[in-house]
């Protein structure tokens, strides 16, 4: 006598596992890889001197990216000193001599901006570097 097993419960379990896995993969966020590096020096300079600042960024998203060096004095608002050209699927590099005009602490940082076009005036901030503090004496 031949016995037939009912495979419907096992089939339902397999289909459930496959369905949950497919939903999990579909819900996983697609993220672009980006990096931002920044350096500035010297860390102490006389008033009227210059601080060399360099920022470099890379990003593989499909928008137009540019890297900017920003400065602020005495905890005020950040001001852009110089930006690289906006490049699609890249980040760019910027080198600038920042004048140290006033005594106190000059803070510098790099910012990676992401825009829809090369001329986008309302680009979004993608990432911000660490702040480098320079003593102006």
N, C-alpha and C positions, 0 to 999 in steps of 0.2 A: 504494500500500500504506500502510495506516495503522499508526503505531506507538503503542503504549500504554505510558506510563511507570508505573512502580510508585511510588505516593505513600506507601506504608506507612512507609518510614524517616522521611520528613519529618513525617508525622502523629505518629509516636512521639516525635520531638524536640519538637514543639509541645506535646503532652500532658505530657511531662516538665517542660518549662519552666513550663507553667501549674500543674502540681502542686506544684513546688518553690516557686513564688511564693505559692500559696495557703497552704502550710505556713508560710512565712515571715511572712505577714500574721497568721495565726492565733496564732503564737508571740510576736508583738510584745506587750509588756506594756501594759496600760491603766493609765495613771497619772493621778492627780488633781493638779490644779495648786494649789499653796499658796504663800503668802508670809507672812513674819513680819518686822515692823519693831519696833525698840526704841530708846528714847532715855531718858537720865537726866542730871540735872544739878542743881546745879553739880558740877563735878569735885573741888572742895575745899570742905569745910564744917567748922565747929567742932563738937566733941562736944556733943550735945544738939540740934543743928540737924536739918533735914529735907532729904531729897533727893527731888526730883520725878521719878517714873518713869512712863513711858507705853509700853504695848505694844499693837500692833494686828496682827491676823492675818486672813487669808482662806484658805479651803479649799473646794473644790467636791466633796469626797467625800460619801458618803451617811451618814457617822457624825455623832455629836454632838461638836462641837469647842468648846474654850474656851482662852483665852490667860491665862497666869498670870505674875506677876512674882515672881521668886525672889531671895533674898539669901543671902550667906554672909560671914562675918567671919574673917579670918586663915586662909584656906584650909580652913575646916571644911566641914561638910556643907551642902548647899543646903536652904533653908527657904522655903516658899511664903508670900509676904506677902499677896497678894490675887489672885483669879481673876475673870474675866468669867463671865456666865451661859453655860451650855452651849447652843449653837445648832446645829441641823441644817443642813448644807451652808453653813456660814459659819465665821467664826473668832471675831469679837468684838473688843472693845477694853477695855483696863483702864488706869486712871489712879490713882496712889496716891502719897501722901507717905510715904516710908520714913524712920523716925527713925534718926539716926546716933548710937548710944548710946555706943560705945567708940572710943577712939583707934586709929588704924591704917588698914588698907585695907578698905573695904566694897566687895564685888563684887555687881553686880546683873545680871540677865539676864531674858529673856522665854522662855517655853516654850509651844509649841502642843500641847495634849493632845487626844487623840481617844478617845472612849468609845462604848459601844454604846447607852447610855441617858443622859439628862441627869444622872442621879444616880450614874453609874458611878464607883465608888471605886477602880477599878484601870484607869484610862485609860492608854493608851499614849502615849509621847512621839512626836509627829510631826516636830517640828523644834525647834531651840534657837537662840536669837539669839546674837550676839557678846556677850562679857562687857564691861560698863562698870565700870571701877575708879574709886572715889571715895576721896580721901584725907580721913580724919577726923582733925583736929588738936586 
